[in-house]
Amino acid sequence: MPADRLGGVYPLTALTALPGGSQLRGILHPREAIEASLEWVDAELKKHIEGVRASLDGMHHELTSASEKRRRAARERHAKKKGVKLQRFSVGDYVLAATTTGTSGNKLSRIWRGPKRIVHAINDYTFESKT
């Protein structure tokens, strides 16, 4: 079943770059009988691995751009709501950091620690902090 988070791509295809239905077909099974040397097998394997790597890199780029587009749209929808303003932090600001309690049954429970100083901004909403 295609996953929305993966941009409508099947998870098996996203993780292995194999099209649906061909998972059982091997790499080195040509349709006609040929003589194969170790050099030919090695070259075919390298060519196949390079092709898979290129496909995975391209698919990863598509999936991350689709995910980023959905994330940006969700943030814009959230920002349009009346009375809602996302807080912007920068390096040097002091913040409280939350960690989960780890107790079952109350997944929203947090322990707040701080104040901590922001030392590095990974993106607009993710930061590294130091006590």
C-alpha positions as CSV (number, residue, x, y, z in Angstrom):
1,M,0.0,0.0,0.0
2,P,1.5,3.4,-1.0
3,A,2.5,5.6,2.0
4,D,1.4,9.2,2.0
5,R,4.6,10.1,3.9
6,L,6.7,8.6,1.2
7,G,4.9,10.6,-1.5
8,G,2.7,7.8,-2.7
9,V,5.6,5.3,-3.2
10,Y,5.4,1.8,-1.9
11,P,7.7,1.3,1.2
12,L,9.5,-1.6,-0.5
13,T,10.2,0.5,-3.5
14,A,11.4,3.4,-1.3
15,L,13.8,1.2,0.6
16,T,15.1,-1.1,-2.0
17,A,14.5,0.7,-5.4
18,L,12.9,-2.5,-6.7
19,P,9.7,-2.2,-8.8
20,G,6.7,-4.1,-7.6
21,G,6.6,-7.7,-8.5
22,S,10.3,-8.1,-9.4
23,Q,11.7,-8.7,-6.0
24,L,12.4,-12.4,-6.7
25,R,14.3,-11.8,-10.0
26,G,18.0,-12.0,-9.6
27,I,20.7,-9.7,-10.9
28,L,22.5,-12.1,-13.1
29,H,19.8,-14.1,-14.9
30,P,20.0,-13.1,-18.6
31,R,17.3,-14.4,-20.9
32,E,19.7,-16.2,-23.2
33,A,22.5,-18.6,-22.3
34,I,25.9,-16.9,-22.3
35,E,29.3,-17.7,-20.9
36,A,30.1,-15.7,-17.8
37,S,33.5,-15.0,-16.5
38,L,34.3,-13.7,-13.0
39,E,35.2,-10.3,-14.6
40,W,31.8,-10.1,-16.3
41,V,30.0,-11.0,-13.1
42,D,32.0,-8.4,-11.2
43,A,31.3,-5.8,-13.8
44,E,27.6,-6.6,-13.9
45,L,27.4,-6.4,-10.1
46,K,29.1,-3.0,-10.0
47,K,26.9,-1.7,-12.7
48,H,23.8,-2.9,-10.9
49,I,24.9,-1.4,-7.6
50,E,25.7,1.9,-9.2
51,G,22.2,1.9,-10.8
52,V,20.5,1.1,-7.5
53,R,22.5,3.8,-5.7
54,A,21.5,6.4,-8.3
55,S,17.9,5.3,-8.1
56,L,17.9,5.4,-4.3
57,D,19.5,8.9,-4.2
58,G,17.0,10.2,-6.7
59,M,14.1,8.7,-4.8
60,H,15.4,10.0,-1.5
61,H,15.6,13.5,-3.0
62,E,12.0,13.2,-4.2
63,L,10.7,11.9,-0.8
64,T,12.5,14.5,1.2
65,S,11.3,17.3,-1.0
66,A,7.7,16.0,-0.8
67,S,8.0,15.7,3.0
68,E,9.5,19.2,3.3
69,K,6.7,20.6,1.1
70,R,4.0,19.0,3.3
71,R,5.8,20.2,6.5
72,R,6.0,23.8,5.1
73,A,2.3,23.7,4.2
74,A,1.3,22.5,7.7
75,R,3.4,25.3,9.3
76,E,1.8,27.9,7.0
77,R,-1.7,26.6,7.9
78,H,-0.8,26.7,11.5
79,A,0.6,30.2,11.2
80,K,-2.6,31.5,9.5
81,K,-4.7,30.7,12.6
82,K,-5.7,33.8,14.5
83,G,-3.7,34.4,17.6
84,V,-1.0,31.8,16.8
85,K,2.6,32.9,16.5
86,L,5.5,30.5,16.3
87,Q,8.3,31.5,18.5
88,R,11.6,32.2,16.8
89,F,14.8,31.4,18.8
90,S,18.4,32.2,17.8
91,V,21.8,31.3,19.0
92,G,22.5,32.6,22.5
93,D,18.8,32.5,23.7
94,Y,18.0,30.7,26.9
95,V,15.3,28.1,26.7
96,L,13.7,25.2,28.7
97,A,14.3,21.7,27.2
98,A,11.7,19.0,27.6
99,T,12.3,15.3,27.9
100,T,9.7,12.5,28.2
101,T,9.2,10.9,31.5
102,G,9.3,7.3,30.1
103,T,6.4,6.2,32.2
104,S,3.7,4.3,30.3
105,G,0.2,5.5,30.2
106,N,1.1,9.2,30.1
107,K,2.9,9.8,26.8
108,L,2.4,13.6,27.0
109,S,4.1,14.0,30.3
110,R,7.3,16.0,30.1
111,I,10.2,16.9,32.5
112,W,11.4,20.5,31.8
113,R,15.1,21.1,32.3
114,G,16.9,24.4,32.1
115,P,17.5,27.1,31.4
116,K,19.8,26.0,28.6
117,R,21.6,28.2,26.1
118,I,21.2,27.6,22.4
119,V,24.6,27.0,20.9
120,H,23.7,25.9,17.3
121,A,20.7,26.2,15.1
122,I,20.2,23.1,12.9
123,N,17.2,24.6,11.2
124,D,14.4,27.1,12.1
125,Y,12.9,24.7,14.7
126,T,15.7,22.4,15.9
127,F,18.5,23.5,18.1
128,E,21.5,22.2,20.1
129,S,21.6,23.5,23.6
130,K,24.1,23.6,26.4
131,T,23.6,23.9,30.1
